[in-house]
């Protein structure tokens, strides 16, 4: 889980001359709210299956934004057993820009770094 400086809760609370890195208390507070919500969905609501254990570590990237490494242990009945189950949950492809222009923009602007 990674903080996105383009989140509206961050952008809408910046003064005209500020950048998200100028207000780490704002980016961290917003990140914590998103992180709490995502972990609640995974842990309490079981959107990936019934979880029996979890641990998280929050650290700051070199870019200055917080991110969370999360390990979630599912009960035996909900564990992923084969590649087909995994493929139904995870996609590691850049969406086609003609077929899914909005999704393509989201993925390329948020998930790709560097030159």
C-alpha positions, 0 to 999 in steps of 0.5 A, a space after each residue: 500500500 503506497 501513498 499517492 500524492 495525487 489523492 484528492 484529500 491531499 491535493 485539496 488541502 494544499 496551499 497554491 505554493 505547496 507540494 505534497 512533500 512540503 506537508 508530510 503531516 498531511 500526506 501521512 495522515 491521509 495515508 494512514 486513513 487509506 491504509 486503515 480502510 484497506 486493512 479493515 477490508 482485508 482483515 475484518 471484511 475478508 475481501 481476499 478470504 478469511 484472514 487468521 493473521 496479519 502483520 504490517 510495517 510502515 516505512 518511508 520511500 526515498 521519494 518521501 511518502 509512506 508505504 506499508 508492507 503487509 503480510 496477510 495469512 489466510 485460513 486453509 480453505 481460502 489459501 491460493 492453491 494454483 496459478 489459476 486462482 492467483 491469476 484471477 486476483 492479480 494482473 501484472 499487465 499494462 491495460 490496453 490504452 484503446 480498450 481501457 483508456 482510463 485504467 491505462 492512465 491510472 496504471 501508467 501514472 501511478 505504477 510506473 517510475 523513472 525514465 
